[in-house]
Amino acid sequence: MAVVTGGGSGIGAAVARRFAERGAAVALVGRTREKLDAVASAIRVAGGTAHVVAADLADPDAPAGVVAAALAEFGRLDVIVNNAGTASLTPLEQVAVEQFDRELAVNVRAALFLVQAALPALRRSGFASVVNVSSAAAWLYRPGQAVYGGSKAALEYLTRSLAAELASERIRVNCVVPGPVDTPILYQVADDIEAAKVHLTRMTPLGRMGTPEEVAWWVVQLTEPEASWVTGAVLHVDGGRALGPPPGA
Ligand SMILES: NC(=O)c1ccc[n+]([C@@H]2O[C@H](COP(=O)([O-])OP(=O)(O)OC[C@H]3O[C@@H](n4cnc5c(N)ncnc54)[C@H](OP(=O)(O)O)[C@@H]3O)[C@@H](O)[C@H]2O)c1
C-alpha cells in the first residue's frame, strides 16, 4: 500500500488514481478532508481501495500520526510518495521566518520524518520504496524563489542521502522533478494565472505545460518491480524546463 501526501489534488491525486488502477491501496494525506474524500470516493467507485488521513504536515507530530493511521487501516506500508508541497515567490527582503519555517517543514522536514516513522514497516515490506516530488525550481535560479527552490534542492539531496543510507536494506529512494503543470499550486505564485501559463509555456522547451498524469506515471513507475535497480535517481519530467528557456524565449 502507498501513502501519497498531497493526494487531494493535482499531481498527488493523479498518483493515487494510478496506484489504485495498478491494484495498490492508497492512503491520501492532506489538510483538506473534502478534497481527499472526493479523490478517495472516485477511487472506490472505480473499484480501488483508498483511505483518507487529514493532517497538516507542518505539524511536527503529523508524520508519525500519518504512518500510524495507514498501518491501523492496512496493516502494512510499502511506498511513500512525498508529494505535498507549498510554494512561494517572495523577494528576499520580504521573506518572513514563519514562511521559511513552514515551507521547509512541509517540503523537506515532513518528507524525512515520514520515512523515519515508516522505517519499521518499510523494512518488513519486501518491495519498499520512496518517491519524492521536487520541482524544476530547484534547478532554475529565479528571483524570489530562494525558499521554494532551496527547499526542493534540499529534498533532492535528501533523496540521494536516504537512498545511500537505506540501500543495504533494499529500500529504494528516488525523486521526480516536475516542470510546470496546471494545478492549484500555481495560484500560490501567480497573481495573473493566465499570463503565468503563457509565460511557463513559452519558457518550456517542449512548448507546453505538462499534465498531472504525465508526472504521476513516472512516480508510480519508480515504485514498480521493473525499477528495482533504480535508487538515488533524480528524474526530470518537465518538458525540458530545467534545461532553461528555449532559444528566443
Ligand atoms: N504544478 C507545478 O507546476 C509543479 C511544478 C513542479 C513541482 N511541483 C510539485 O508537485 C507537488 C504537487 O503539487 P501540485 O502541482 O499537484 O499542486 P497542488 O494540487 O496544489 O498539490 C499540493 C498538495 O499539497 C498539499 N499540502 C500543501 N500543504 C500541506 C500541508 N501543510 N500538509 C499537508 N498537505 C499539504 C495540498 O493539500 P491541502 O491544501 O489540502 O493541504 C495539495 O493537495 C508539490 O510538491 C509541488 O511543489 C508542482
The ligand as an SDF file (V2000), in Angstrom:
LIG
                    3D

 48 52  0  0  0  0  0  0  0  0999 V2000
    2.2610   22.2470  -10.5740 N   0  0  0  0  0  0  0  0  0  0  0  0
    3.5000   22.5410  -10.9060 C   0  0  0  0  0  0  0  0  0  0  0  0
    3.7470   23.3240  -11.8260 O   0  0  0  0  0  0  0  0  0  0  0  0
    4.6340   21.9050  -10.1430 C   0  0  0  0  0  0  0  0  0  0  0  0
    5.9210   22.0220  -10.6950 C   0  0  0  0  0  0  0  0  0  0  0  0
    6.9850   21.4560  -10.0310 C   0  0  0  0  0  0  0  0  0  0  0  0
    6.7820   20.7890   -8.8460 C   0  0  0  0  0  0  0  0  0  0  0  0
    5.5280   20.6910   -8.3160 N   0  0  0  0  0  0  0  0  0  0  0  0
    5.3750   19.9740   -7.0420 C   0  0  0  0  0  0  0  0  0  0  0  0
    4.4070   18.9730   -7.1850 O   0  0  0  0  0  0  0  0  0  0  0  0
    3.8520   18.6930   -5.9010 C   0  0  0  0  0  0  0  0  0  0  0  0
    2.3460   18.6030   -6.0210 C   0  0  0  0  0  0  0  0  0  0  0  0
    1.8490   19.8770   -6.3660 O   0  0  0  0  0  0  0  0  0  0  0  0
    0.6600   20.0760   -7.3970 P   0  0  0  0  0  0  0  0  0  0  0  0
    1.2340   20.7230   -8.5750 O   0  0  0  0  0  0  0  0  0  0  0  0
   -0.0910   18.8290   -7.5660 O   0  0  0  0  0  0  0  0  0  0  0  0
   -0.2010   21.2070   -6.6600 O   0  0  0  0  0  0  0  0  0  0  0  0
   -1.4260   21.0580   -5.6450 P   0  0  0  0  0  0  0  0  0  0  0  0
   -2.5750   20.4390   -6.3440 O   0  0  0  0  0  0  0  0  0  0  0  0
   -1.5980   22.3910   -5.0250 O   0  0  0  0  0  0  0  0  0  0  0  0
   -0.8890   19.9980   -4.5980 O   0  0  0  0  0  0  0  0  0  0  0  0
   -0.2330   20.3100   -3.3990 C   0  0  0  0  0  0  0  0  0  0  0  0
   -0.8200   19.4010   -2.3520 C   0  0  0  0  0  0  0  0  0  0  0  0
   -0.0710   19.5260   -1.1430 O   0  0  0  0  0  0  0  0  0  0  0  0
   -0.9990   19.5540   -0.0740 C   0  0  0  0  0  0  0  0  0  0  0  0
   -0.4190   20.3080    1.0340 N   0  0  0  0  0  0  0  0  0  0  0  0
    0.0360   21.5800    0.9890 C   0  0  0  0  0  0  0  0  0  0  0  0
    0.4270   21.9730    2.2170 N   0  0  0  0  0  0  0  0  0  0  0  0
    0.2080   20.9110    3.0360 C   0  0  0  0  0  0  0  0  0  0  0  0
    0.3820   20.6970    4.4290 C   0  0  0  0  0  0  0  0  0  0  0  0
    0.8620   21.6540    5.2290 N   0  0  0  0  0  0  0  0  0  0  0  0
    0.0450   19.4910    4.9400 N   0  0  0  0  0  0  0  0  0  0  0  0
   -0.4640   18.5210    4.1480 C   0  0  0  0  0  0  0  0  0  0  0  0
   -0.6480   18.6590    2.8190 N   0  0  0  0  0  0  0  0  0  0  0  0
   -0.3280   19.8520    2.2890 C   0  0  0  0  0  0  0  0  0  0  0  0
   -2.2480   20.2460   -0.6200 C   0  0  0  0  0  0  0  0  0  0  0  0
   -3.4260   19.8420    0.0430 O   0  0  0  0  0  0  0  0  0  0  0  0
   -4.1110   20.7780    1.1920 P   0  0  0  0  0  0  0  0  0  0  0  0
   -4.0210   22.1870    0.7170 O   0  0  0  0  0  0  0  0  0  0  0  0
   -5.4970   20.2470    1.2950 O   0  0  0  0  0  0  0  0  0  0  0  0
   -3.3150   20.5120    2.4150 O   0  0  0  0  0  0  0  0  0  0  0  0
   -2.2770   19.7490   -2.0650 C   0  0  0  0  0  0  0  0  0  0  0  0
   -3.0690   18.5890   -2.2030 O   0  0  0  0  0  0  0  0  0  0  0  0
    4.3470   19.7960   -4.9590 C   0  0  0  0  0  0  0  0  0  0  0  0
    5.3650   19.2890   -4.1340 O   0  0  0  0  0  0  0  0  0  0  0  0
    4.8940   20.8400   -5.9150 C   0  0  0  0  0  0  0  0  0  0  0  0
    5.9260   21.5780   -5.3150 O   0  0  0  0  0  0  0  0  0  0  0  0
    4.4560   21.2300   -8.9570 C   0  0  0  0  0  0  0  0  0  0  0  0
  1  2  1  0
  2  3  2  0
  2  4  1  0
  4  5  1  0
  4 48  2  0
  5  6  2  0
  6  7  1  0
  7  8  2  0
  8  9  1  0
  8 48  1  0
  9 10  1  0
  9 46  1  0
 10 11  1  0
 11 12  1  0
 11 44  1  0
 12 13  1  0
 13 14  1  0
 14 15  2  0
 14 16  1  0
 14 17  1  0
 17 18  1  0
 18 19  2  0
 18 20  1  0
 18 21  1  0
 21 22  1  0
 22 23  1  0
 23 24  1  0
 23 42  1  0
 24 25  1  0
 25 26  1  0
 25 36  1  0
 26 27  1  0
 26 35  1  0
 27 28  2  0
 28 29  1  0
 29 30  1  0
 29 35  2  0
 30 31  1  0
 30 32  2  0
 32 33  1  0
 33 34  2  0
 34 35  1  0
 36 37  1  0
 36 42  1  0
 37 38  1  0
 38 39  2  0
 38 40  1  0
 38 41  1  0
 42 43  1  0
 44 45  1  0
 44 46  1  0
 46 47  1  0
M  CHG  2   8   1  16  -1
M  END
$$$$
